[in-house]
């Protein structure tokens, strides 16, 4: 059967090894494994994503090409019967083995093959993956990699949701995938334990390392009077799905995110009201920067009144000059034009040229002290569409410009 090209383009370069059944990893994790995952996460982030969008202009691939050939394959899928073929003779004496004496024990995505040779009397164990860790808290490398990779890439492992406040339903997309093709995967409990004890601490450690680096870059590039920051919150929509919010503070000069904070609507002070999450998270992130030695002279926000109020009232942030970002500044003016366009087809024709001109003016005069010049340049557009291309400078409104730019 010919597989359509669209199903070939994105294939993982690290296919997990396995035989057919599920089980759990009956071990405890250690900080040694956290260090290993930390190194892998750091390398993965520094190299960037391998995702390449598909294109219709790409050359046609061969129908029998089943590998993308990218990267180094670390794990392979091996069928159960093919695995047993590898144990045709004893590893120690080379004599033929009785297949009935071969025992296969599955542990998630890994397996252990054991047999007793009747000729030399040797007990021979073989493992499909190497074990990592120290002491008694060792785990199969592939099982751990499956759990961490599923967590980092957002694969849906078993989660629980509530339907009609009564029935609990388990969504097992990842495990259902394994069951469908007979692929051994770690159990839900083992995966969650690996994510909790290894994945999360490793990611947190990498984040802290990178955050210290970008903060030092920001401090080195800062002006003597301090830095300007852009602040915003994400995922805080009102309603059932607005249960978490991620607040971000970015250095406007270096374009680096120098602080981040995650909040939940059930935290004290928020009390289940999702619209309070952004202001709480922003204040927490700003306090963290100030405690870290940053001098913040200006903050740019999206006209969120709750954020402005909370930052104005707090003693650590009340002296920071508040400004609104340009997109939200011109947004109310667009609403005025929309209302006027309903009764005037001429204004409707000028909508796009006018707002393109506004963005041009903002780019040409970005500094606050140049706002009178930017305003005159905006007014020159209105003069231009009326057929007036030259005019006298006036003391109040037209001090800097006496003609339209063509």
C-alpha positions, 0 to 999 in steps of 0.5 A: 500500500502506498502511504500518502506523502503527508504522513511521511514528512514528520517522523520522530528520529528517536523511535522507542524500542519495545516489545508488546506489553505494559508494565510499570517502572518499580524504581525511585528516581535520583538527582543523578537522573535529573542532571542527565535530563537537564543536560538533554533539555539544554542541548535540545533547546540550544539546537532548536526544533527540527520541525520543518513545514511541508511544502508543495514545491518539494521534490517528490519522495520515493514511495519505498523511502521509509526514513527521513534520515535525519539525526541519529536513531537511538532506539528501534522497534523490534518485533517479538518473533524477530527478537527470539530469532536473535537467541538461536544459540547460547551466547556463552557456548554457541550451542543451539537453544531450546526456545521453550527455555527462553523467557521474555519479561516486559517492563514498559518499553523495554524487555529482559530476555533470560535463558538457561543453557542445558549444554554449559549450564549458564544462566544468561540475562539480556536487556534491550536497553541500558539502565541509568541511575545509581544504586537501586533507583535505576530505570531503563533509559528508553522508558524514562525517555518516553515519559520525558519526551511525551511531557516536553512535546505535549503528547496526551498521556492519560489524564482525568477529566470530569463530565457532568460533575459525576463521571470520571473519564480517562483519556489515554491517547498515548497509551491507546496508540501503544495498545493499537499497534502492540507497542510496549509503553510505560504505565501511567503511574510510571510516566507521571513519576518520571515527569514529577521526579525527573522531568520537572526538576530538570526543566526548572533547573534549565530555566533558572540557568537561562534566566540568570544568563539573560538577566545578566545580558539585560543588566549589561545593556541597561542604560544608567537610569534603568531599563524599559520593560514590556509586560503581559499575561497569557491564557487568562481568559475568563471562564472555565478554561481560564484557570492558569495564567503565565505573566511575562516581563520582557526587556524592551531593548534586548527583546529578552524575557527576563522574568516569568510567573505562573499563577492559578486562580485558586491562589490566595488573593485571586480567590477563583476570579480569573481576571485577577490572575494577570495583575497578580502574576505581573506584580510578582514578576516585577517584584522579583526583578526589583529584588534582583537589582534591576532598576525599571524606569518604564513599563509598557502594557496593553491598557489593562486597568487592573494591572495598572492599578495594582502596580501604581498602588504597590510601594515597589512599583509605584514610581515606574512610569506607565505607558501603553503599547502602540497597538492598543493605543491606536485600537480605539481610533479604529473603532471610531473609523468603523463607526464613521465608515458605516455612513461614509464610503469615502472614509471606508476607502481611506481606512487602510491608507490612514492606519498604514500611515499611522504605523509609519509615523510611529516608526519614524518618531518612536521617542516620546519627545518627538510626539508633536512631530508624529502628530503633525505627520498624521495631520499631513495625511488628512491635508493630503487627502483634501488636496492640500499639499502645502500650508503655512506653519501655525504656532499651535498645530503645524509648527514642524511641517508645511507640506505633505510627504509624497 
